[in-house]
């Protein structure tokens, strides 16, 4: 998880939901690659992630943020009394949060979800990377940058938080300044406070979400005795798809090489166990554990704090 301080730009949960629920945007290189076919239900994972994050929002913190914005606008309009009332309401909401959990460092107030998907195979990705390396070798840096820019396939979830160590004190100080008719100083403090909210960013690789759904369906089929010919083919297709999607994730740089190798080994074993209509339970524990490690290793290197 990456944490940074950013200038807050108004965002809307409705827009976030639309981005998430509408599915990923398709990006391709100049020579358009053949699109992989996502497993039905992959968006359910995105929706679940969005709802999970939205459920963590603290309504008192949301109200405190809105009242802070309102106080700044009222000061701009010369409405000192109304601005003080807004700051008092914000302070009251913040006190509720502190009373509930005095150790809370960050109070979530908003969620923004973005999706970006490169709909190419692992070979397509490797081809683009090769072209980019060639461009760099010829010192055509901008050509290389344009080639590499589309190579991402991820859901990015940004959670905006009030920093509870500083935010409540800043609102109280702004109210004190307003009481003393130091309006310019109060406005400056409120504006600064609104521009230093903490943004936590999490990137979730879309190919791994596809694999998660595919394995769930494959496991149900593998446990079924006397599968039909169509079910047998579907099981084989799901395992093949999972292997291809992890290969795409590897080509895009999501996860460690060792975890990719382990996953592909687990898939190979599953193919052997399930071929010829064989069925059984507990066969997918290893591959699911491997996938969980892939999700974890895909986050490595993204947890450093930055200040744009």
N, C-alpha and C positions, 0 to 999 in steps of 0.2 A: 504494500500500500504506500502510495506516495503522498506526502503532505506538503503543502505549500501555501504561502500567503498570496492572495490574488485580489485584484480590484473586483469587487462584486458587481456583476451585471445581472439585472433582473431576469429570472428564469421562471418558467411555469411548469408545474407538474404535469399539466395536461399535454404540453408539448413533449415533455420527457416520455410520457406514456405513449404518445403517438409514435415517437421515434423508435421506442423499444418494441411496441406491439406490432408496428408495421413491418418489422423485419429489417435485415441489414441491407445497406446500399451496395450495389454491385460496381466494382471498379475493375478495369482490365487494362492490360498493356496495349501498345499500339496494334500488335497482331493479337486480336482477341482470342484468348484461350477457350477451350471447351469448358463449359460450366459444370461443376459438380452438382449433384442433386441432393440438397439437404434433406435429412430425414424428417418426415412430418412430425410436428410436435416440438421441434427445436425452439420455436418461439416461446413455448411454454416455460422453458428454462429462463429465457430473458424476462418474461413476465413475472416469474417467481422471484428472480433477483431484484426486479424493480419494486415489487410489492414488499419484499423483505426490507429493502432500504427505506421505502416510504413509511412502513410501519414503525421505524425507529425515530421518525421525526417527533420532536417534543413540541407540542402545540403551544405551550407557554413561551417557549423560545421563539417560535414563529411569530407569535403576537408581539413579543418584545422587539423583534426586528422591525416589524411593521410600524410599531409605535415610535421607534427610533427614527425611521424614515419620515414618518409624519411630523415628528418634532422638528426635524431639520427643515422641512418644507414650511412649517408654521413660522419658524424663526425667519426664514427668507421673506415671508409675507408680513413680518413685523407683529405677529400675534404671540406676544410673550406669554400671556396667561395660558392660552391653549397649548403652547409648546411645553410649558411646565407640567400641565396636566397629562400630556402624552408621555413625557419622561417619567412621571410618577407611575403611570400605568405600566410602563416598561419595567421599571424598577420592581414593582409589585410582582410581576410575572417572573422576573429573575430570582426574586427571593423565594418564590414557591419552588423553583428548580433546585436552589441551594438547600432549602429545607428538606427536600426529597432525597437529594444525594449531594452532600457537601464535597465529595471527592471527584465529582464529574468534571472532567477537563474540557470536553467539547460537547456542545448541545446542538444536534442536527436540526437544521431549519429548511433545507431544500435538497432535492435530488435532481440531477440532470443525467439522462442516459443518451449516449450516442452509439451508433452502430456503423461499422465500416467493414466491408468484406470484399476480398479479392477472390473472384470465382474461377480460379484456375487450379490445375493439378500441380502436384509436386514438381513434375518435369517442366511445366510452364514457368514456375517460380525459379527453378534452377537456371532455366534459359535466360530469364530476365537478369538474374544476378550475374551470370556470365557476361552478358552484354554490358552491364554496369561496370564490372571489373575491367573490361576491355576499354570502356570509355575513360575510366580513371587512369588506366595505363597510358592513354593518349592525352591525358590532362584535360579531358572534356568533362570537368567537374559538374557543370550544370546539367549536361545530358545524363550523367550517372544519377544525379539527384532526382531528375524527373522519372527515370526508370524505376528507381527504388521506392519512390514516394507511395505508389499504390499498394505496395507489398505489406499489407496489414489485414488481419481478419479478426476483429475483436469487438466486444461490447465494452464501452468505457462508461463506468458509473462514477459520477462526481457527487460527493456529499458535502454540502456547505454547512459549516458549523459556527456557532458563537463560541469564542474562546472565553470560557468562564473565569479564567484567572484574571482577565483584564476588562472584559466587556461591562460587567455590572459596575465596577468602580468608575469606568469612563462615563457611563450615563449619569451617575451621581455627581461627578465632577462637572459635567456639562450643565446639569441643573443648578449647581452652585454658582457657576459663572453666569448663567442666565439671571438668577436671582440678583446678582450684583450688577446687572446691566452690562456685562461684558459679552455682548451678543456675538461680536465677530469671533472672539475666542471660543465661545460655545459652539458656533457653527463649524468652525475649523475642527474642533475636537470630535463632533458628531460625524463629520464627513470622513475624518481619518479612521474613526472606529468602524464605520460601515465599509471602508476600503481595506480592512485588515482581517476579514473573516478567514477562517481556516478551511481550505478545500482538501478533502481526502479523495484520492483518485484510485480506482481499482480497474484494471483491464482484465477481461475474461476472454480467452481465445475461443472464437466461434467454432473452429473445427473440433475442439474438445467437448463443447456442448453437444455438437452433432453426435459424437462418439458416445457420450453419456446416454443419450436417448436410444441410439442404436443397440447398445449393450443391454439396456433394460428389456427391449423387445426380444432380442436374441436369447436372453436368459430364459424368458418365459417359454419360447419355442423349444429350447434345449431340454427343458424339464418335461416336455410333453411326449408321452409314449405314443407310438404309432402315428407319426406325423404323416400328413399327406405329401404328395410330390411337390405341390405348390409351397407348402410350409417348409419343406426341406430346402427348396431353392431360395426361399426368403431368408432362412437362417444363414445359408451360405453367403447370400448377398449382403446381409447385415454385417457379418464378420469381415467380408472383403471391404465393405464400405468403411468400417472402423479402422482397418489397416491403412486404407488410402487417406483417410482424414488425418490420422496421426502422422503419416508421411508428409501431408501438407503442413501440419503444425511444425514439424521438424524443419522443413524447408523455409518456413517463415521465421524460424528462430524461437518458437515457443517451447520452453522446457529444455532439459539437459539431454545430451546425447545418450548417456547411460540409461535414462528413463525411457527414451524412445526405443532403444534396443530391447529393453526388458519387456515393454508393451508388445512389440512385434513378436517376441518369443512366446508370450502368453497367448496371443491370437493364433499363432501357428499350432500351439498345443490344443487349443479349443477346436480348431478345424479337424484335428485328428480324432479328438474325443467324440465329436458330433457327427462325423461322416458315417454314411451307411445307416442312418436312422437311429443311431445310438442316442439314448437319453439319460439324464441324471441330474442331480441337484448338487449345489456347492461347487460346481465347476468354474464359476465366474468370479470367485472371491479374489483370486490372484490378479486377474486382469482389471478388476475394479480397484484394487489397491494400487496397481500400477498407474491407472488413470488418475487417481487421487494425487499421487506423487507428481504426475505430470502437471496437474493444475497448480500444485504448490511450487514446483520448480519453474513454471512459466512466470511466476511473480518475482523470482530472484532477480536482483538488479533493479527493481522498480520501487524499492522501499526507502530510497534515500530522500532526505528532505531537500527541497529546492526553494529558492526565492526568486521568482521571475522579476 
